[in-house]
Amino acid sequence: MYTERGLGSRGEPAHRYARGMIDLGSIAGLHAHDHELHAYCTRCDRWVVLDLAAMVRDGHGERRLPITVRCRHCGEVGRLQVRPPVPTRVGTVGWVMPVAAHEFPCDVLSEKTSRHGTDGII
C-alpha cells in the first residue's frame, strides 16, 4: 500500500528496487537497448535490417512504432519485426532452432515417418 509520501505500509520507500522502464516503442529506445528493427517485403520475399543508428542521427529517434517502410525495389509496404539482442555466448543463437530428424534416436520417430522416409516431420 502506498501513501502520499511515497512510503510503503511499513514506512520504507515504496520503490526500493524500482528500475526505470525501458522504451522499446521508439527508434531511439530500440537503438539504446541493442535491439534490431527488420523489415520484410512480401512481394520480393526479402528481409532488410534497418539502420537504427542512422535513423537516430538523422533526427528520427523519437518516432514511435509502428512506422511505415517501403521496399526500395518494388515499393510494397514492408512488415516490421523487432528483434532482441543476440546472446553473446559462443554457440548460442537468439531463437529456437528446429530439431532435425537425424538428431532424434530412431525409436523416437514414429513408424509412419521412418517407413516413408520423410524429412523428420513429427
C-alpha positions in Angstrom: 0.0 0.0 0.0 1.4 3.4 -1.0 0.9 6.6 0.9 1.2 10.2 -0.2 4.8 10.4 1.0 5.8 7.6 -1.3 6.3 5.1 1.5 5.1 1.6 1.8 2.9 0.3 4.6 5.9 -0.3 6.9 7.4 3.2 6.4 10.0 2.0 3.9 10.4 3.5 0.5 7.8 2.2 -1.8 10.1 1.9 -4.8 13.2 0.5 -3.1 14.3 -1.7 -6.0 12.4 0.2 -8.8 14.2 0.5 -12.1 13.1 2.8 -14.8 11.1 1.3 -17.6 12.9 0.9 -20.9 11.3 2.3 -24.0 11.2 -0.2 -26.9 8.4 1.7 -28.7 10.7 4.3 -30.3 13.6 4.1 -32.7 15.9 5.6 -30.1 14.7 3.2 -27.5 15.4 0.2 -29.7 18.8 1.5 -30.6 19.7 2.3 -27.0 18.9 -1.3 -25.9 20.7 -3.0 -28.8 17.5 -4.3 -30.5 17.2 -4.5 -34.2 14.4 -3.5 -36.5 13.9 -5.7 -39.6 11.5 -5.0 -42.5 10.1 -7.7 -44.7 8.8 -7.3 -48.3 6.1 -9.9 -49.1 6.3 -9.2 -52.8 10.1 -9.6 -53.1 10.4 -12.1 -50.2 13.3 -10.1 -48.9 14.4 -9.0 -45.3 16.3 -5.8 -44.6 17.9 -4.7 -41.3 17.1 -1.0 -40.8 20.0 1.2 -39.7 18.7 2.5 -36.3 21.9 4.5 -35.6 21.5 6.4 -38.9 17.8 7.0 -38.2 18.6 8.4 -34.7 21.4 10.5 -36.2 19.1 11.9 -38.8 16.6 13.0 -36.2 14.1 10.2 -36.4 14.8 8.7 -32.9 11.6 10.0 -31.3 9.4 8.3 -33.9 7.1 5.7 -32.4 6.5 2.2 -33.7 4.8 1.2 -35.9 6.3 3.2 -38.7 5.6 2.7 -42.4 8.5 1.5 -44.5 8.5 0.7 -48.2 10.6 -1.7 -50.3 13.3 0.0 -52.4 12.8 -2.5 -55.2 9.0 -2.7 -55.7 7.5 0.0 -53.4 5.4 -2.5 -51.4 4.7 -1.6 -47.8 7.0 -3.6 -45.5 6.2 -5.5 -42.4 8.2 -4.7 -39.3 9.8 -7.1 -36.8 11.6 -6.1 -33.6 14.4 -8.5 -32.7 16.1 -8.6 -29.3 19.9 -8.6 -28.9 21.6 -11.8 -29.9 23.3 -13.6 -27.0 27.0 -13.0 -26.8 27.9 -16.5 -25.5 29.6 -18.7 -28.1 27.4 -21.4 -29.6 24.1 -19.7 -28.9 21.5 -18.1 -31.1 18.7 -15.7 -30.3 16.0 -18.1 -31.4 14.9 -21.7 -31.0 16.3 -23.9 -33.8 14.1 -26.7 -35.1 15.5 -30.1 -34.3 16.2 -32.2 -37.4 15.0 -35.8 -37.6 18.6 -37.2 -37.6 19.2 -35.7 -34.1 16.5 -38.0 -32.6 17.2 -41.6 -31.8 15.5 -44.0 -34.2 12.9 -45.1 -31.7 11.6 -41.6 -31.2 10.5 -41.2 -34.8 7.0 -42.6 -35.5 6.8 -45.8 -37.5 5.0 -43.9 -40.3 7.7 -41.3 -40.5 10.6 -43.8 -40.6 8.8 -46.1 -43.1 8.0 -43.3 -45.7 11.4 -41.6 -45.3 10.1 -38.1 -44.7 12.4 -35.3 -43.5 11.7 -35.8 -39.8 8.4 -34.0 -39.5 7.0 -35.3 -36.3 
